[in-house]
Amino acid sequence: MKEHFEKAFLEKDMTQIKDILSHEPAMINQLNEDGIPYAFLAAKTGELDIIKYIVEYSMASMNTRDAQYRNILHYAVLSGKTDSIPYLVERVGMSAFDGDIHLITPFDLAHHNHFTEIEQYFCDYYKTTYENTYHNPIRTGMFPDPSIIRVGDDYYMANSTFIFFPCIPISHSKDLIHWEIIGHAITNPAWALIDDLEGGRGYWAPDISYKNGRFYVTATYRLNDTGTVRRRQIVVSSDKPEGPYSEPFYIDEDGIDPSLFHDTDGRSYMLLNRGARILELDLEHGKQISPATLLFYGDQKRAPEGPHLLKKDGWYYLFEAEGGTGEGHRITVSRSRDLMGNYEPCPYNPIMRQWLPEAPIQRCGHGKPVMTQNGDWYMVYLCGRMIDQKYSMLGRETALDPITWTADEWPIVNRLQGPSCQQVKPVIALTHNDSSVSYEQGFGTDSLSKDFMTPRTPTPNGICVSNGILTIDGSHKDLNSMYAKNVVVRRQTDFVFSCSVSMDFHSLQNGQDAGMTCYYDENTYLKFGIYRKNEHYEIAVFEKIDEDEHIAFSKDITSDIETRVSDSSVFLNLEIDTDYLKRSFTFGFSDSEMEKLGTLENVYYLCDEGIHKGKRFTGAMIGVYAYAGETDCKVSFKNFNYIFL
């Protein structure tokens, strides 16, 4: 029967389709041998009569998804025929902005397959052009807990960095879509105080604000659980958004996720959880001047945190993150005519939440609103994408969706439809020509690029960049120690990418190794590099998965090294190719003689869910390291390339 059913769709035989469904009506929701629902085969015919019959007279569910999380509109677009598209969008209510597991939308399919009539319909219907749309997340990789402000025509954002240094990136944008790190809130190693902290501790959930020509950043300084004090709040300030910022002053009020609210009467307050508590600050003298008072605990009342206040049209709007940072994460809002309350919860809560457990963008919460210079409103919020619904390899990322205000003056995000995969750009956004392949090259020219970080602080002068060459002092502790130094990494921002670097191997002594690392924390990482063992050299991949430490594969390259050791200009090329959980490793002394060392099929451990130990909600990194052991060494690297599709 299935063979006849599929043939009927291929031949677009309406009579046969009706006859089969009259005898086997449930068959429309079954899958063919390729795993495609038969309703989608109907859509792929592009025949409006067949699609209307399936929608209106069969048992087909319009919530059905295939293994790639595509829906019936994806398949109708793939037909290349325009006839059925308005019907599915306008009558069935399918969205051209609905993404599959790779965030590919029907609008994307029409554009990239050059189905110009379908694309033009989408442009007309949504009153936009394809080039005037953007995709979430707007900041990929570890950019959690976003806080945003606008000053004039410029937007600034702060995100968490945990134990990575420099601490708390400050990013700039003109259009809310494209962002560049311009500085950090803490750049003085003596002020960071992160060297003794376990992975996942450090600086949590920063907030950036502006008052009287000065930028303020506050964050939770999260210590280890070994003492009686586990959380302190820090505040720094600067007259420039990029810094340098002042030495932190501390507020010893327990809680997390502080934000600053500057009221129109000139007084300044800090909010922090549990729920939303408020205390007044003397910013000039750096001290707390009132006890903390609970404004409102939250609407859902599970893990209420991330409070932000907005004053608009005589209302104080209190935004909170609730439900924990996992699947149930959400944004709620309440309001009061008076700062100190009482606060009334919004009848439309949660105003942002992902309700679909298999959708590509999950764990949406911790949002902060911003108004554009045109008077439009947007919300930045954290989100996460998972591999196989299991592994959040990229950590928590930043997304953006529009806010609209209801007739009864409540803010709702993306019309309560949850996070968008594709969205119309803000009016302020400039047109950017996106490329399917992007390149990020080099460590910097004479200073380290702001995209790079170190786990905890480097040693004095332990990292040097000159003429594009990075030289690092080898660490006396290996990466499995909190005290490993001078490890230089950047965020992994993509599921599929290639990263390569050239390294100078000449200075390695017995017991030392150096090369590339895919790093999560001191408990989970891999190393790909050269190991010196007496007079022998090996190229190896080493895995650290909690207590399991082992060489995954290796090759003796002593003879290759010996023929080149006298030539100091020869560097070894290392390359890691990443395809979701798979890592492939190649090496060679020139581009023409690259050799594959091996492949790891599943590096699941480079993410929050990899093991259950400590605080794990950062994100995968990639970069370079050098391990010196008990002696010293300096290792140089050049030509760092990160290429993503």
TACORUR-V261980 format. One record per residue. RES is the residue in one small letter. PHI is phi as a letter, one per 30 degrees, with the letter a starting at -180 (999 if undefined). BURIAL is 1 if it has 9 or more other ideal C-beta (glycine too) atoms within 8 Angstrom, else 0. D_FIRST is the distance of its C-alpha to the first C-alpha in Angstrom with 2 decimals. Layout:
# TACORUR-V261980
RES	PHI	BURIAL	D_FIRST
RES	PHI	BURIAL	D_FIRST
This chain:
# TACORUR-V261980
m	999	0	0.00
k	d	1	3.83
e	d	0	5.43
h	d	1	5.22
f	d	1	6.15
e	d	1	8.74
k	d	1	9.89
a	d	1	10.56
f	d	1	12.72
l	d	0	14.38
e	c	0	15.29
k	h	0	16.22
d	c	1	14.75
m	d	1	15.67
t	d	0	14.95
q	d	1	11.26
i	d	1	11.14
k	d	1	13.13
d	d	0	11.28
i	d	1	7.96
l	d	1	10.48
s	d	0	12.55
h	c	0	10.31
e	b	0	9.05
p	d	1	12.04
a	d	0	12.32
m	d	1	9.29
i	d	1	11.82
n	c	1	13.97
q	d	1	11.79
l	c	0	12.45
n	d	1	11.02
e	d	0	12.65
d	c	0	15.83
g	i	0	16.12
i	c	1	15.88
p	d	1	14.77
y	d	1	12.41
a	d	1	15.46
f	d	1	17.45
l	d	1	15.34
a	d	1	16.16
a	d	1	19.74
k	d	1	19.89
t	d	1	19.39
g	i	1	22.75
e	d	1	22.06
l	d	1	23.93
d	d	0	22.25
i	d	1	18.75
i	d	1	20.31
k	d	1	22.38
y	d	1	19.53
i	d	1	17.68
v	d	1	21.09
e	c	0	22.44
y	b	0	19.74
s	c	1	16.87
m	d	0	17.25
a	d	1	17.60
s	c	0	20.73
m	d	1	23.19
n	c	0	24.55
t	d	1	21.54
r	b	0	22.61
d	c	1	21.14
a	d	0	22.89
q	c	0	25.62
y	i	1	26.17
r	d	1	25.18
n	c	1	24.12
i	d	1	22.50
l	d	1	25.80
h	e	1	25.92
y	d	1	22.70
a	d	1	23.94
v	d	1	27.15
l	d	1	25.48
s	d	1	24.23
g	i	0	27.95
k	c	0	27.80
t	d	1	30.16
d	e	0	28.92
s	d	1	26.74
i	d	1	29.12
p	e	1	31.75
y	d	1	29.22
l	d	1	27.77
v	d	1	31.33
e	d	0	33.27
r	c	0	30.92
v	d	1	28.50
g	i	0	31.30
m	d	1	29.84
s	c	0	32.60
a	d	1	33.12
f	c	1	35.24
d	d	1	32.55
g	c	1	32.34
d	d	1	29.83
i	d	0	31.09
h	c	0	33.26
l	i	1	34.52
i	d	1	32.88
t	c	1	32.44
p	e	1	30.77
f	d	1	34.37
d	e	1	34.73
l	d	1	31.61
a	d	1	32.93
h	d	1	36.36
h	d	0	35.61
n	c	1	33.10
h	h	0	35.70
f	d	1	33.57
t	d	0	36.87
e	d	0	35.78
i	d	1	33.56
e	d	1	36.38
q	d	0	38.89
y	d	1	36.95
f	e	1	36.96
c	d	1	40.67
d	d	0	41.47
y	d	1	39.53
y	c	1	41.04
k	h	0	44.36
t	a	1	44.58
t	c	0	43.90
y	d	1	41.75
e	d	0	44.97
n	c	1	46.30
t	c	1	43.70
y	b	1	43.80
h	c	1	41.51
n	d	1	42.12
p	d	1	43.62
i	d	1	46.71
r	b	1	48.35
t	c	0	46.18
g	i	1	47.30
m	d	1	49.86
f	b	1	51.19
p	d	1	50.97
d	h	1	52.93
p	d	1	53.70
s	b	1	56.80
i	b	1	57.67
i	b	1	60.65
r	c	1	61.67
v	b	0	65.25
g	i	0	65.89
d	c	0	63.16
d	c	1	62.24
y	c	1	59.72
y	b	1	60.20
m	b	1	57.90
a	b	1	58.57
n	b	1	56.12
s	d	1	56.47
t	b	1	57.41
f	h	1	58.13
i	c	1	60.21
f	d	1	59.78
f	b	1	62.85
p	d	1	63.92
c	c	1	62.83
i	i	1	60.96
p	d	1	59.98
i	c	1	61.13
s	c	1	58.88
h	b	1	59.55
s	b	1	57.47
k	c	1	58.26
d	b	1	54.81
l	i	1	53.19
i	c	1	50.48
h	c	0	52.33
w	b	1	54.55
e	b	0	57.17
i	d	1	59.10
i	c	1	62.77
g	a	1	64.42
h	b	1	64.32
a	d	1	66.01
i	b	1	67.53
t	c	1	68.62
n	d	0	71.71
p	e	0	70.84
a	d	0	73.67
w	c	0	72.09
a	d	1	68.53
l	h	0	69.24
i	c	1	65.84
d	d	1	66.93
d	c	0	66.85
l	c	1	63.60
e	d	1	60.35
g	e	1	57.23
g	j	1	55.74
r	d	1	59.17
g	j	1	61.49
y	c	1	61.02
w	c	1	58.42
a	h	1	57.33
p	d	1	60.06
d	b	1	60.98
i	c	1	62.76
s	b	1	65.03
y	b	1	67.91
k	a	1	71.29
n	h	0	74.45
g	i	0	73.65
r	b	1	72.43
f	c	1	69.01
y	b	1	68.33
v	b	1	65.72
t	b	1	65.30
a	a	1	63.04
t	d	1	62.82
y	c	1	64.45
r	c	1	62.47
l	c	1	64.39
n	d	1	63.42
d	c	0	63.35
t	d	0	66.49
g	c	0	69.09
t	d	0	69.85
v	c	0	68.98
r	c	1	65.36
r	b	1	65.03
r	b	1	67.49
q	c	1	67.07
i	c	1	68.41
v	b	1	69.48
v	b	1	70.41
s	b	1	71.47
s	a	1	72.29
d	d	0	73.45
k	b	0	70.81
p	d	1	67.07
e	d	0	66.84
g	j	1	69.80
p	d	0	71.75
y	c	1	71.43
s	d	0	74.14
e	d	0	74.47
p	d	1	72.27
f	c	1	73.91
y	c	0	72.38
i	c	1	71.66
d	d	0	71.60
e	c	1	69.28
d	d	0	66.37
g	k	1	62.87
i	b	1	60.39
d	i	1	59.16
p	d	1	62.41
s	b	1	62.67
l	c	1	65.76
f	b	1	66.34
h	c	1	69.30
d	d	1	70.28
t	d	0	72.05
d	d	0	75.32
g	j	0	75.43
r	d	0	74.60
s	b	1	71.92
y	b	1	69.71
m	c	1	67.33
l	c	1	64.19
l	a	1	62.35
n	d	1	60.24
r	d	0	59.87
g	i	1	58.62
a	b	1	60.83
r	c	1	64.47
i	b	1	67.10
l	b	1	70.48
e	d	1	72.99
l	c	1	74.01
d	c	1	77.17
l	d	1	75.67
e	d	0	79.08
h	c	0	80.25
g	i	0	76.87
k	a	0	76.90
q	d	1	75.32
i	b	0	77.55
s	b	0	75.73
p	d	0	73.80
a	d	1	70.03
t	b	1	68.84
l	d	0	65.35
l	d	1	64.12
f	a	1	60.72
y	d	0	58.58
g	k	1	55.21
d	d	1	52.55
q	d	1	49.97
k	i	0	52.82
r	c	1	50.90
a	h	0	52.54
p	d	1	54.18
e	a	1	55.54
g	h	1	55.93
p	d	1	58.09
h	b	1	59.09
l	c	1	61.28
l	b	0	61.24
k	c	1	63.91
k	a	0	62.88
d	h	0	64.33
g	i	0	66.36
w	c	1	63.56
y	c	1	63.19
y	c	1	59.47
l	c	1	58.59
f	c	1	55.38
e	b	1	54.17
a	c	1	51.44
e	b	1	49.95
g	i	1	47.37
g	i	0	48.21
t	d	1	47.08
g	c	0	43.59
e	d	0	40.40
g	d	0	42.33
h	d	1	44.88
r	a	1	45.88
i	c	1	48.71
t	b	1	50.61
v	b	1	53.64
s	b	1	56.54
r	a	1	59.71
s	a	1	63.32
r	d	0	66.24
d	c	0	68.43
l	e	0	67.94
m	d	0	68.55
g	j	0	66.23
n	d	0	64.91
y	c	1	61.42
e	c	0	58.72
p	d	1	55.06
c	d	1	52.75
p	d	0	50.50
y	c	0	47.66
n	e	1	47.81
p	d	1	46.30
i	d	1	46.76
m	b	1	44.67
r	a	1	42.01
q	c	1	38.58
w	c	0	36.41
l	c	0	33.07
p	d	0	33.07
e	c	0	30.73
a	d	1	32.36
p	d	1	34.13
i	c	1	37.61
q	b	1	38.86
r	h	1	42.16
c	d	1	43.73
g	a	1	47.29
h	h	1	50.98
g	c	1	51.45
k	b	1	54.52
p	d	1	54.89
v	b	1	56.77
m	c	0	57.89
t	d	1	58.00
q	d	0	61.10
n	d	0	59.24
g	j	0	58.84
d	d	1	55.10
w	c	1	53.95
y	b	1	51.64
m	b	1	50.78
v	c	1	50.58
y	a	1	48.85
l	d	1	47.57
c	a	1	43.94
g	b	1	41.97
r	c	1	38.89
m	b	1	37.27
i	d	1	35.48
d	h	0	32.37
q	h	0	33.64
k	b	0	36.39
y	b	1	39.13
s	c	1	41.29
m	e	1	42.73
l	d	1	44.45
g	i	1	46.10
r	c	1	46.54
e	c	1	46.63
t	c	1	47.95
a	c	1	45.94
l	b	1	47.19
d	b	1	46.07
p	d	1	47.97
i	c	1	49.81
t	c	0	50.19
w	c	0	52.71
t	d	1	51.84
a	d	0	54.15
d	c	0	55.64
e	i	0	56.39
w	c	1	53.83
p	d	1	52.20
i	b	1	48.42
v	c	1	46.54
n	h	1	43.68
r	h	0	43.34
l	i	0	42.29
q	c	0	38.95
g	i	1	39.70
p	d	1	40.25
s	c	1	39.18
c	d	1	37.65
q	b	1	39.06
q	a	1	41.89
v	d	0	44.40
k	d	1	47.61
p	e	1	50.77
v	e	0	53.04
i	d	1	55.52
a	d	1	53.10
l	d	0	53.95
t	d	0	51.41
h	c	0	50.54
n	d	0	48.64
d	d	0	46.17
s	c	0	45.49
s	d	0	42.39
v	b	0	44.72
s	b	0	47.80
y	b	0	50.73
e	b	0	53.22
q	c	0	56.07
g	i	0	59.14
f	d	1	60.95
g	k	1	63.34
t	c	0	66.46
d	b	0	69.39
s	a	0	67.84
l	d	1	64.53
s	e	0	61.82
k	d	1	61.09
d	d	0	57.45
f	c	1	58.68
m	b	1	59.78
t	b	1	61.14
p	d	1	60.28
r	i	1	63.53
t	d	0	66.64
p	d	1	67.67
t	d	0	71.06
p	e	0	73.85
n	i	0	73.40
g	d	1	70.56
i	b	1	68.31
c	b	0	69.66
v	c	1	68.11
s	b	0	70.21
n	h	0	69.18
g	i	1	65.52
i	c	1	65.96
l	c	1	65.29
t	c	1	67.58
i	b	1	67.15
d	d	1	69.39
g	d	1	67.56
s	d	1	66.98
h	d	0	68.89
k	c	0	66.00
d	d	0	62.45
l	d	1	59.42
n	d	0	58.93
s	c	0	62.09
m	d	1	62.68
y	c	0	65.73
a	d	1	64.01
k	b	1	65.58
n	i	1	64.98
v	d	1	61.20
v	c	1	60.00
v	b	1	56.43
r	b	1	54.40
r	d	1	51.30
q	d	1	47.88
t	c	0	46.39
d	b	1	43.02
f	d	1	40.10
v	b	0	40.12
f	a	1	43.56
s	b	1	46.08
c	b	1	49.60
s	b	1	52.46
v	a	1	56.20
s	c	1	59.10
m	b	1	61.50
d	d	1	65.01
f	c	1	65.10
h	d	0	68.80
s	d	0	70.23
l	d	1	68.10
q	c	0	70.19
n	e	0	69.46
g	i	0	67.03
q	c	1	65.86
d	b	1	62.45
a	a	1	61.16
g	l	1	58.15
m	c	1	55.11
t	b	1	53.68
c	c	1	50.50
y	b	1	52.13
y	c	1	51.20
d	a	1	54.29
e	d	1	56.66
n	c	1	54.08
t	b	1	51.11
y	a	1	51.36
l	b	1	51.13
k	b	1	53.78
f	b	1	53.43
g	a	1	56.79
i	c	1	59.70
y	c	1	61.35
r	c	1	64.93
k	b	0	65.96
n	h	0	69.56
e	c	0	69.48
h	c	0	65.75
y	b	1	63.03
e	b	1	59.36
i	c	1	56.53
a	b	1	54.31
v	c	1	51.67
f	c	1	52.73
e	c	1	50.66
k	b	1	52.12
i	b	1	49.76
d	h	1	52.09
e	d	0	54.06
d	d	0	52.01
e	b	0	53.81
h	a	0	52.95
i	d	0	52.82
a	d	1	49.19
f	a	0	50.20
s	a	1	53.33
k	b	0	55.13
d	d	0	58.83
i	b	1	60.07
t	e	1	63.78
s	d	0	64.44
d	d	1	62.69
i	d	1	64.80
e	d	0	68.03
t	d	0	67.82
r	b	1	67.52
v	d	0	69.52
s	d	0	72.66
d	c	0	71.01
s	d	0	70.81
s	d	0	68.86
v	d	0	65.77
f	c	1	63.08
l	c	1	59.88
n	d	1	56.64
l	b	1	54.04
e	b	1	50.53
i	c	1	47.77
d	c	1	44.31
t	c	1	42.14
d	b	0	38.39
y	h	0	37.79
l	d	1	38.66
k	c	1	39.32
r	b	1	42.85
s	c	1	43.87
f	b	1	47.57
t	b	1	49.47
f	a	1	53.20
g	l	1	55.72
f	c	1	59.23
s	a	0	58.12
d	d	0	55.03
s	d	0	54.76
e	b	0	54.68
m	d	1	52.25
e	b	0	50.71
k	d	0	47.83
l	d	1	49.06
g	l	1	45.82
t	b	0	42.98
l	c	1	42.53
e	d	0	38.87
n	a	0	39.46
v	c	1	42.63
y	e	1	41.43
y	d	1	45.04
l	d	1	46.17
c	a	1	45.25
d	e	0	46.09
e	d	0	43.61
g	d	1	44.62
i	b	1	47.05
h	c	0	48.61
k	a	0	52.23
g	i	0	54.56
k	c	0	53.69
r	b	1	50.61
f	a	1	49.61
t	c	1	50.77
g	l	1	48.60
a	d	1	48.25
m	b	1	51.06
i	b	1	51.74
g	a	1	55.16
v	b	1	57.95
y	a	1	60.30
a	b	1	63.22
y	c	1	64.34
a	c	1	68.02
g	i	0	68.70
e	d	0	72.40
t	c	0	73.67
d	c	0	73.13
c	a	1	71.07
k	b	1	70.05
v	b	1	66.77
s	c	1	65.97
f	b	1	62.60
k	b	1	61.80
n	h	0	59.02
f	d	1	56.69
n	b	1	53.47
y	b	1	50.49
i	b	1	47.70
f	b	1	44.49
l	c	0	41.47
